[in-house]
Amino acid sequence: MKTDEKMNYKHYNKFYGRLDFMKFRNVFFTVSSVLIVLGIISLFVFKLNLGVDFSSGTRVDIQSPTNQTMPLNKVVRSLQKMGYQTEEPVLSGAHNDVATVQLRQVLNQNQVAKLRSAMQKQFGANPTISTVSPQVGRDLAKNGIFALILASIFIIIYVWIRFEFLQGLTAVLALIHDAFIIITVFSLLHIEVNILFISAVLTIVGYSINDSIVTFDRVRENIKLSRRRLATLQEFGDIVNLSIRETLTRSVNTVLTVLFPVICLLIFGSPSIRTFTIALFVGLICGVYSSICIACPLWAVMKTKYVASRKKKRTVQVQN
Amino acid sequence: MVKKGHLFSFFAILIVAGVIMAMIAQPIIHNVKLGLDLKGGFEVLYQVEPLKAGQKIDKDTMSNAVAAINKRINVLGVSEPNISIENGNRIRVQLPGVKDEKRARKLLSTTANLTFRDYKDRLMLDGSDLVPGKAKVGFDNLNKPLVTLRLKDPNKFAKVTRKIMNENPNVLVIWLDYQKGDSFLKQVNKKKHKFISAPSVDSVLNTSDVQITGMSSVQEATTLKDLLNSGSLPVKMKEIYSNSVGAQFGQDSMKETLFAGAIGVAVIFLFMLFFYRLGGLIADITLVFYVFIVMGVFVGLQAVLTLPGIAALILGIGMAVDANIITLERIKDEIRSGKTILSAFRAGNHRALPTVVDANITTIIAAAVLFVLGESAIKGFAVMLLISNIITFITSIYGARLFLGLLVHSKLLNNKPGLLGVKRSDIREN
């Protein structure tokens, strides 16, 4: 077969050379569908653990001045003694030296001042206190979703102009898939969603589309090189396989170079951006997977159907 | 034969760039504006509401309010305050490095409408009767703090005091932020009354200097003086969001994030060296330039560095490396297909460019949307991401091409594909 010859000529990496992404496409599609269904169920059952940024209330972080483990129970008890309903008390930091407690109430100026001096007296540390009224939280969430939709629309338009509509569509499907998986992981593991989460999801949107584009870029090139009118799923599949293999080293290396700092941030970074780094970590891995295993095979399937329907139309016209 | 001229240019450019970076490193580090999540301090988001019924909240009122807040912040002596209008009727005030949060908050949100009323709460004098900027703190003969004011018109004060003198009780009640429904008669017997003081008036006072007593501490007197001198707010401000970060917490966050970033970048450097050899070395060099230029532009724009900003910088490095990887992979492909190093370099750069451009533009689109729609913390992230992406074009595309080009043209690499990480056995025979 002609495409096979070309594959042999261009292909060098012995390991990647044997990978057949089209063969397992149904496995990939099933895995992703299951994940998405799981995500929907999880969103209904566990919901999202919205931080004060998106709901309303007060968040108190107290860091031990001596880098020792904070007595979380003591913190919670003294907050309750002051008459506050506490939620989600957690310890974080390298030595468990930061205690974070959410309060249901939106504290006013005087209450914040009182709480501050009480904590200072008891634990010798100046706490970080943030309060959010319900209105602000709602606006923030609305703004974030709006930003996500707007960015997606602009990206689709750009890909449409530079590539083709079906590639833009599958790339954006892969991107929505990634964003949704991040949300699923956060829902399942009950990780707090705060304002940084939105920036993380948007960064992943940029990355995911980036990956898809690099691969589609190669698909576009290989179609040109093949100089044939492609029609069957086998033919489109071969092009997709070839393109993925050719760009796989780049895809893996790139995601590794971005993952290095993210993993470092996850291990050594400040607890206050942990949400951000977890979202990035999940999103980056998802992003590579979805562009290679979802976007490209899906495009091959859709493209074949599109070409077939065009052909059918043409035959019908000729018969008439 | 190796062409020495190209090698010379290569090292000359490196040395010059190195010297420039060494020179600008200090000013960059000293001029970085740190956000309050890194420095400690606090921020408040105020919802602006009309002071009187029927007052419209428009652009003018908002900018007047911001001007008044600015004056008050000057009193606090915060070095890098950040005041911005959001959503048309909200004001975000960020005060990094503020020590006395309680005083700052009081100073910010008090409307500071000083009024003089009689015992029936009828208005006698208000802030507009005062000479602006003339309030002072002093002490009475018992060494208790007091605030002195200057009135515009002594005759008016004489008129007011004559009227009060004949009332019973003959008190001149001094209120700060009198609200409808407040009443002297209801408050007077409380231990902690809402008005500042209520001196009795026994004679007609024909003077322009007025003293307010009844302050419990020098600090309270100073706050009142500052409020009066910076003028009253034209609106009412309701706190709807506040965030205060302990200085220690902020510093630790920054240290941890920078440390993590440094390790991450070090791993990237080693990885690139291992995988792309000389190509990786050049990628690493351009990365160093990249960090310097991004930070320089960031400081030049007077943008505020926040925690998400540092994260964006570290991520930006990852994306800049991506541009290098795409190009170097292409060059390797071309070498493997049997091209000479020079033509592989040319073809690889040529073919990688559109891919890198497309990939970066999509990220720029996302960052631009964030910049326009985002608020404070997200905006800091977006600014850094935008700068990073644009600088990537300069360093990772043109910078890397320049450096690698000099080496390639020097013929140093001829017949040595191993220097770019290509095994000889992988090269297809022509």
Interface residues (C-beta under 8 A of the other chain):
Chain A: Y9 K10 Y12 D61 Q63 P65 A94 V98 N108 Q109 V112 A113 R116 A125 N126 P127 T128 I129 S130 T131 V132 S133 Q135 V136 D139 L140 N143 F146 A147 L150 A151 F154 I155 Y158 V159 R162 I195 L196 I198 S199 L202 T203 V205 G206 Y207 I209 N210 I213 V214 D217 E246 T247 T249 R250 N253 T254 L256 T257 V258 F260 P261 V262 I263 C264 L265 I267 F268 G269 S270 S272 I273 F276 T277 L280
Chain B: D37 L45 Q47 N87 E101 K102 R105 K106 S109 E239 I240 Y241 S242 N243 S244 V245 G246 A247 Q248 F249 D252 S253 M254 E256 T257 F259 A260 G261 I263 G264 V265 V267 I268 F271 M272 F275 L307 P308 A311 A312 I314 L315 I317 G318 M319 V321 D322 I325 I326 E329 D333 R336 S337 P354 T355 D358 A359 I361 T362 T363 I365 A366 A367 V369 L370 L373 G374 E375 A377 I378 F381 A382 L385 D426 R428
